[in-house]
Amino acid sequence: MEKGEGAPLGALSARGGNLPRIMSEQEEDSTVVVSRPRRKGDIFSSRVGKMKYVLVTGGVVSGLGKGVTASSIGVVLKACGLRVTSIKIDPYLNTDAGTMSPFEHGEVFVLDDGGEVDLDLGNYERFLDIKLTRDNNITTGKIYQSVIDKERRGDYLGKTVQVVPHITDAIQEWIERVAKIPVDGKEGPADVCVIELGGTIGSMIPLGHNNIDILDTGDIESMPFIEALGQFSYRVGPGNFCLVHVSLVPVLNVVGEQKTKPTQHSVRGLRGLGLTPNILACRSSKALEENVKEKLSRFCHVPEANIITLYDVSNIWHIPLLLRDQKAHEAILKELNLLGTTQEPILDEWTTRAKIFDTLQDPVRIAMVGKYTGLSDSYISVLKALLHASVACRRKLVVDWVPSADLEDATAIESPEAYEAAWNLLRGADGVLVPGGFGDRGVQGKILAAKYARENNVPYLGICLGMQIAVIEYARSILNLQDANSTEFDPDTKNPCVIFMPEGSKTHMGGTMRLGSRRTYFQNTSCKSAKLYGNVKHVDERHRHRYEVNPEMIAKLESAGLSFVGKDETGQRMEVLELPCHTYFVGVQFHPEFKSRPGKPSALFLGLIAASCGRLEALLQNPQNPSRVSVTTTPKHTLSNGVSTKACQNGTKITHYQNGSKSMSKNGLVNGNIYSNGYGVHA
């Protein structure tokens, strides 16, 4: 065999073309499922040998929740005692999500190894409590780059490099390689790999002529992946591959009837591409009626027992419970030849958490002052971290979206209504959060928000840019350096508080920032941040930035009362700042939201929520059990009328009400109207 030719061929695909002949798992190993003794924390390990794969695809329309569905499938399988890993396939040509606008694709999620990936990997990590790698996010750009690199090295020895078989083989090899990487802190590969294929397969395009529609087989860039996955299902063989297709069953409001045609067409398109669904996960506003299931089963060739309803719920923590209650795990395990070798799913913590969320009554209002407030997915990890912390503190999260540009003086002239509305939201909040971001749009508004929180003793958390904003505001207001700025926004400023990092690149944008998990050392273990983390000396958090606080300004800032309580290993890079005279004024260069989990909320978000509802002091005494802190706990320096008065080192006197306003609101709400969605409760 010549170098680069691959394995001997010989099999024909269902589509009639030649495929690489790789033995099916049944041929290689007849013993697919065996049992082993019970272990603590991993009650059953259901198999020895070959990896099992669950592929999740979506049809009809985008935004149905494939990511949450894939994550929930992983949760249920993990609850059955299996070890689970995840892969997300994004068909776009970008190498990674690092250079994409949040308005285009939502948040860029950062992994421990510095990978800038799709936000769905954040869902996987939060739901499954695992740590993925950059290779767990496959993109067209990565695949084509790897194939082209091989061609340049001469690996193909002059062969004509084509989509089939070279690109499709590369996709399959990537999946098999990454599926074996441990992600749960244990040795050895996982039992099941859940793969989510991005994009939509089988949507209907109206032609507008005689009510005739045509079937769109999917995004054109998805075709190599669909072909590769069709080959892959044949390679691993029956009993090792299960396809879950997420589709829409709309309900017509006029007659209230559930319509199956969109799902029928979607499945037809999927089958036409060589993939046959084993399970249908149907998104609908209500549970599927029996006659609807029967109809779908007849036309989609899927057993009724394998048709699951993912109807609207009060919070996404109910989704794994929906799957369990409808025996989705049994259908999946049956397709994977694992039925009878695992335990019944244990989801007690998920059940308790979902019920607690639904019964929360007392609100805590957080003003999210940002640049991308028009798309909540831009800050999805921040929202999830706030939600985790608020549930832990037994408070109902209310997020007020404040476009930072609307706080600026220019908006007061151009749009007085928007200006007034933004400031009303800020003044009515119990706490203020300024998340990360890039670019100078809305920066002045963020500075004003930080100033308002500092002067009125309103709890404040600044993340990445939010920390840098706090430094700029302090330099301007306290050090009287009116032109203090970041060189990102004003390269010629005479007082650069924030500067470009020496190791950064000014010519290449992708993957050139300070990325991934880095260690922060606390300079003072008695500071609030260290206490919230459990009185530790250091902490590892994920970073994504190319600007930092100017080390030459630190002495001036600290002499004026700002305290940099966390630094990197060199002691020259500022990681955490606090204002000691403030109830809770914390800025961090890292992104704590990326490591927050439903059962293990981020320490700093927990501090923000606790401070916002007057429970910080009690939390600092018992940071491991936020739910046991009495709700009636009053904040330090608070008088009986709810007013807190305190003097800072610089002589500034701070007076503030618990709702962050100069006047108390009757019920803590601005207008009394709050709406529930998947993130918590947003105004």
Secondary structure, 3 states (H helix, E strand, C coil): CCCCCCCCEEEECCCCCEEECCCCHHHHCCCCCCCCCCECCECCCCCCCCCEEEEEEEECCCCCCHHHHHHHHHHHHHHCCCCEEEEEEECCCCCCCCCCCHHHHCCCEECCCCCEECCHHHHHHHHHCCCCCHHHEEEHHHHHHHHHHHHHHCCCCCCCCCHHHHHHHHHHHHHHHHHCCCCCCCCCCCCEEEEEECCCECEEEECCCCCCEEEECCCHHHHHHHHHHHHHHHHHCCCCEEEEEEEECCEECCCCEECCHHHHHHHHHHHHCCCCCCEEEEEECCCCCHHHHHHHHHHHCCCHHHEEEEECCCCHHHHHHHHHHCCHHHHHHHHCCCCCCCCCCCCHHHHHHHHHHHHCCCEEEEEEEECCCCCHHHHHHHHHHHHHHHHHCCCEEEEEEEEHHHHCHHHHHHCHHHHHHHHHHHHCCCEEEECCCCCCCCHHHHHHHHHHHHHCCCCEEEECHHHHHHHHHHHHHCCCCCCCEECCCCCCCCCEEEEECCCCCCCCCCCCCEEEEEEEEECCCCCHHHHHCCCCCEEEEEEEECEEECHHHHHHHHHCCCEEEEECCCCCCEEEEECCCCCCEEEECCCHHHHCECCECCHHHHHHHHHHCCCHHHHHHCCCCHHHCCCCCCCCCECCCCEEEEECCCCCEEEEECCCCCCCCCCCCCCCCCEEECCEEEC
